[in-house]
Amino acid sequence: SQVIADPEQETDAAQGADQELLDLWLGELDEAQAAAQLAAIGVQEGDKVYAHLNNFREGRSVQNMQAIGRERLDRLMPLLLEALGYQGHGETTVVRLLAFVEAVLRRSAYIALLVENPSALTQLVKLSGASPWIAERLTLHPVLLDELLDVRTLYSPPERAELDDELRQQLLRVAEDDLEQQMEVLRNFKQAHLLRVAASEVTEVLPLMKVSDYLTWLAESILNQVVMLAWEPLVERHGRPSRTDGQPCSPDFVVAGYGKLGGIELGHNSDLDLVFLHDAASGGVTDGDKPVSNEQFYARLGQRIIHILSTRTMSGQLYEVDTRLRPSGSAGLLVSSMDSFEKYQLNQAWTWEHLALTSARPVAGPQSLREDTEAFRRTVLAQPRDQLGLRRDVAEMRARIAAARGEARDWDMKLGRGRTQEIELLAQAGILAIGTGESD
């Protein structure tokens, strides 16, 4: 009967659930009885919780549900209340949970998943109570419920190599020419791992420093795959650019991460500060049927990467991207050659650009080119400097930052006088100063 019966003929909507909690959910108890029942199972602020339940049950979304969906909801709510009481939560958690339930009312398969997987329901209640951010993510992306099914993976974020392999395997299941679906895979992958790291953070499985490490690894894994997703269609259309020795590039392109990405300090909502570099021959052209200049090819590659990362789809956006730290800023080329980048950094870059370079590092691209980029970065940072000029430039930069942000309150941990932004600026200046062998 359980295998083949018509679900419309289900007669016991509360099978396995406590009948008193079902009566409470259905509004068959008065307010005093309901509050007492909730208190008896451990729910805090029972009167307020009951009021929210009543408003939700009488709302248009629930009243307009079809029979099978309503039956599933009636099975879920007593179980949800039971989990709520077992964990000792109250009004705040209920508000977050009801927002989630309302978001999936028209997709009752999610409700059935929670009914049939008590462990997932327990984790939903636990994490919703612990973090408004997690509750919001689950409400916006109910597909993430799958991550709650296995506690072992939920609270055990993978290592960097495992991240790379998992994303590669997921993308292999998508047609090579289906960019829209590839973008969805990337976004779902990111959301799933953001949930994992947030769950590990709020339960203190991961310390704060490891959280930023993991979020940075996640961004690097995504960036490396995005580069190849952008590269392959362009090669198919235009052929490959060539290096100075005449050999085809593959791809001879590196992404340098600045700011929090470069410093391995990414947060849950951080954007990506990126600089794109290539090592193709100046003035060369691609070898395909529709050839373009090497410079034009790589400019299109950079644009395509930004498109994949920043376009907002049904599953949201991967990352906001900022490329203003490239040579000459917004007025410069989107993608610079390694040769022109090196000349700019050695001869034209401002002190503030070298300050930014202290936290930069290559995060995507061929290993050999990444090593060359890192070696050049160290050369720039270690070059001799006028100590008085450096101090003057840093003081002027500090003054401009202060003028641009306006008056910051003393308690502002980032922008207040002597707070983290100024400490970071002083540390960067110290790196440039020490690079000359002088540490004063």
Protein Blocks (a to p, Z undefined) as FASTA:
>chain_A
ZZmmcfklpcblmgoiafklmmmmnopacfklmmmmmmmnopahkllmmmmmmmmmmpmk
lmmpcfklmmmmmmmmmmmmmmmmmnopafklmmmmmmmmmmmmmmmmlmmmmmmmmmlm
mmmmmmmmmpmklmmmmmmmmmlmmmmmpmklmmmccdfklmmmmmmmmmmmpcfklmkl
mmmmmmmmmmmmmmmmmmmmmnomacfklmmmmmmmmmmmmmmmmmmmmmmmmmmmnopa
ddfkopacdehpacddehjllnopacfkbccddddddfbdehiacfbfbdcdfklmmmmm
mmmmmmmmmpccfkopfbdcdfklpghijmlcfbdcfklmmmmmmmmpcfklmmmmmmgc
cfbdcfklmmmmmmmmmmmmmpccdfklmmmmmmmmmmmmmmmnopadfklmklmghiak
lmmmmmmmmmmmmmnopaZZ
